[in-house]
Amino acid sequence: MGEETYLTWRETISYALGRGAQGMFTSMTGSKYLNYFLTNVLFSSFSNPMGIASKIRLYCGIFDAINDPMMGVIVDKTRTKEGQMRPYIRRAPWFIAAVMILFFVGIPSQMPDWMCIAWTTLLFIGLDVTYTAFDIPMGALAFAITPNGIERTKLYGVSSIVRSVSGVLPGLFVACAGWLPYFNTHTAKAYLTGGCVSAIGILVFTRFTFKNTKERTVHHEESPSVAECFSLLFSNRPLLMLFLANIFFLIVKVTNQVSFYFVADLMFTTKYNVFIDIITFPGFLIAGVGVPKLVEKLGTKSDPRKFFRACCIIAIVLHVLFYVTCRNGYLGKEVGEVVSLPIGILTVIFTGLTSSLNTAIREILTGGDLDNETLTVKR
């Protein structure tokens, strides 16, 4: 007799919509498009927009590293009639939507430079805090709504598809802006439109997640303090390995993050961006469906560490191939000269493949049946 099942399709789809809301947020505020918005739209009139944007991302990233474990401890200690995770899923999206729209509205032209930087930094912190208050409970909700590991694997598979489809829409709109009348000369308006679409989608999707999911399991163990969490990072080897794996995940993501600049600054046309998103999208679906299916098929024989090592090797090979095949095409051209069509095609292909691989690594780290690894980390 197999494990008892708990989830209905209605609950599965409702949870997946919550993951879709995560995708809509990250496609606009955690992706390559945000970097380009900062440097080429928001701070375009500044003397060193790249330096200002880099410092804001760095300092806010450090803040986020502290903010995440603190929010995790808060969620662990939460006990309400609505559950442990669902209260945050109900309320946090309203704050996310408000801050996101404020962020993409931009800054008044008459505002002093220092005030522009301070206001942008404040909104960036607001995005970090509000999204973390939603992201951490959303990530833990899967373990609360079903204790069945195989059922969670299927849940992650469906969720990955919904997240990929819904998440690509606002970002794809920004990528297509170069082809659209009005928006091809009003980039800021394209970003604001994409941000509004994301904000509305987040509010609508999370309503379904809150109303149609039920927390069935409760974590009764004593929650560690923030200081203990940092201490465990160095004393618990599996946890340290998981941390380093996430660092590699971020390194692999660099290619995707800078692709907008490859297109805009080296190809001198933003129209190529839509092709990068198009070639990336099937990879999201294949990785999102393939990894959970493979884990489910292998059952107890599945080893996330082997999957991860394989993805790491493939990522290294892809980056070396990109360097070897495209180096002369980029470094050998004159300033302002458009790269050749073959180099443009190779850039699109390599960026699409590494983005798909990035999704596979994310599924291995957060999806699939990782119960054995999780138990090891807890010990």
Number of C-alpha atoms within 10 A of each C-alpha: 3 6 10 10 12 13 17 11 9 13 20 22 20 22 29 26 27 29 29 26 29 26 26 29 27 19 24 28 22 15 17 21 22 21 22 21 20 21 19 18 17 22 21 14 12 13 9 11 16 17 12 16 21 14 12 20 17 12 13 20 15 11 14 17 12 13 17 18 18 17 19 21 15 14 19 20 14 12 12 10 7 13 16 22 26 22 18 22 24 18 17 19 28 16 18 24 24 15 22 23 19 15 23 25 17 20 18 8 9 7 11 10 14 9 11 18 18 12 16 21 19 16 17 19 21 19 24 23 20 21 20 22 25 26 24 18 21 22 16 15 22 23 17 20 20 20 16 17 18 19 21 22 23 20 23 27 24 21 24 27 21 23 24 23 17 24 23 23 19 24 29 20 19 27 25 20 23 21 16 15 9 12 18 17 13 14 17 19 18 24 28 20 19 22 27 20 17 30 24 15 23 25 21 15 21 29 17 19 26 21 14 15 21 19 16 13 14 13 11 8 7 8 15 13 14 17 10 10 15 13 11 17 16 12 10 14 13 19 19 15 15 17 13 12 19 15 12 15 22 14 14 21 21 15 20 24 21 16 22 24 20 21 21 16 14 20 22 15 15 21 18 23 22 20 17 25 21 15 18 24 18 16 22 25 21 16 23 29 21 16 24 26 16 13 23 19 11 11 12 10 9 16 16 21 15 10 16 19 13 12 20 19 10 15 23 13 12 17 15 11 13 17 13 11 14 17 12 11 16 20 11 10 13 9 10 10 11 17 19 12 10 12 18 19 14 14 22 23 17 20 26 25 23 24 26 24 25 27 24 27 28 19 22 23 19 12 24 26 26 18 10 12 15 13 10 12 17 11 8
